[in-house]
Amino acid sequence: MRGPIDAVERSAAFAARLRALCARDGLGRGRFWESDLLAARLPRAEYDLVFARWVFLFLPDPVAHLRKLVATLKSGGLLAIEDYHRETWALVPRPPEWADFLAADHAFFASQGADASVGSRLPEMYRRVGLKVVEVVPTVKVGGPGSPVWRWVTTYFLSVADRYAQCAPLTVESTARLRRSWLAAGRRPASVMIAPAVLDVVGRKPGGGRARPGTRRARKRSSGVRLR
Ligand SMILES: C[S@@+](CC[C@H](N)C(=O)[O-])C[C@H]1O[C@@H](n2cnc3c(N)ncnc32)[C@H](O)[C@@H]1O
């Protein structure tokens, strides 16, 4: 689809980066709401496509946020959300603390009223808000020490380890052991990291025609909102 991209972003740092990217995307000047999604005064029935990646796992009331986004779609418009199903996450060889780590990961998001694995609940939520589920496409990245996926999830773990140590059933001691096992696994070439699955969940708002990319109609209906 061609046309200006509107965006919602509440973090000043992310918003600055997003503004810079949008300014050189060649699609024209879009609108920008630097606020919480629920507080943004978004237009109704205007967008062909709404996209959000790694936002819904932070939201305490995902259905209310979905309703807000669905209201902005034209009939026939698409909602595409990328979010996690964290249960695939595995480190091989498996440290004894792994089950506690996954439980603490879940508890960390649950303590904010959110769900780290919200991606796999989206199809059911889409139906509740009146969207027809078009597709659910998983991506599970796998790699050994030094690979991009290893670096990605290891950087994440090291950045949150101190906070996760406060989330039962992990403790300060078990988190320290896990950290040592994780870093030791990174020095063994045969180790494997299986990342949390990312699900692309696409739903269509009923009614209207279907704007296909590249058609005259699609170009005419040229606006979208992206949440980053
Ligand atoms: C992990 S970052 C993902 C950033 C980006 N979407 C990406 O895929 O790289 C989570 C983003 O969600 C945004 N966010 C979380 N809750 C939000 C809310 N209620 N309204 C708007 N943005 C929100 C944060 O400001 C942050 O930019």
The ligand as a MOL file (V3000), in Angstrom:
LIG
                    3D

  0  0  0     0  0            999 V3000
M  V30 BEGIN CTAB
M  V30 COUNTS 27 29 0 0 0
M  V30 BEGIN ATOM
M  V30 1 C 9.2190 -3.5660 22.8350 0
M  V30 2 S 8.8290 -1.9690 22.2400 0 CHG=1
M  V30 3 C 8.4610 -2.3540 20.5480 0
M  V30 4 C 8.8100 -1.2350 19.6570 0
M  V30 5 C 8.4890 -1.4480 18.1640 0
M  V30 6 N 7.0580 -1.5800 17.9640 0
M  V30 7 C 9.2230 -2.5970 17.5670 0
M  V30 8 O 8.5990 -3.5160 17.0730 0
M  V30 9 O 10.4640 -2.6090 17.6100 0 CHG=-1
M  V30 10 C 7.2220 -1.6690 22.9370 0
M  V30 11 C 6.6050 -0.3830 22.4640 0
M  V30 12 O 5.2360 -0.3370 22.8650 0
M  V30 13 C 4.9320 0.9840 23.2340 0
M  V30 14 N 3.7320 0.9590 24.0900 0
M  V30 15 C 3.5180 0.1770 25.1510 0
M  V30 16 N 2.3130 0.4240 25.6840 0
M  V30 17 C 1.7290 1.3800 24.9060 0
M  V30 18 C 0.4770 2.0550 24.9470 0
M  V30 19 N -0.4330 1.8100 25.9050 0
M  V30 20 N 0.2140 2.9770 24.0010 0
M  V30 21 C 1.1170 3.2320 23.0170 0
M  V30 22 N 2.3330 2.6150 22.9400 0
M  V30 23 C 2.6280 1.7150 23.8790 0
M  V30 24 C 6.1860 1.4390 23.9510 0
M  V30 25 O 6.2630 2.8390 24.0580 0
M  V30 26 C 7.2680 0.8480 23.0390 0
M  V30 27 O 7.5640 1.7110 21.9840 0
M  V30 END ATOM
M  V30 BEGIN BOND
M  V30 1 1 1 2
M  V30 2 1 2 3
M  V30 3 1 2 10
M  V30 4 1 3 4
M  V30 5 1 4 5
M  V30 6 1 5 6
M  V30 7 1 5 7
M  V30 8 2 7 8
M  V30 9 1 7 9
M  V30 10 1 10 11
M  V30 11 1 11 12
M  V30 12 1 11 26
M  V30 13 1 12 13
M  V30 14 1 13 14
M  V30 15 1 13 24
M  V30 16 1 14 15
M  V30 17 1 14 23
M  V30 18 2 15 16
M  V30 19 1 16 17
M  V30 20 1 17 18
M  V30 21 2 17 23
M  V30 22 1 18 19
M  V30 23 2 18 20
M  V30 24 1 20 21
M  V30 25 2 21 22
M  V30 26 1 22 23
M  V30 27 1 24 25
M  V30 28 1 24 26
M  V30 29 1 26 27
M  V30 END BOND
M  V30 END CTAB
M  END
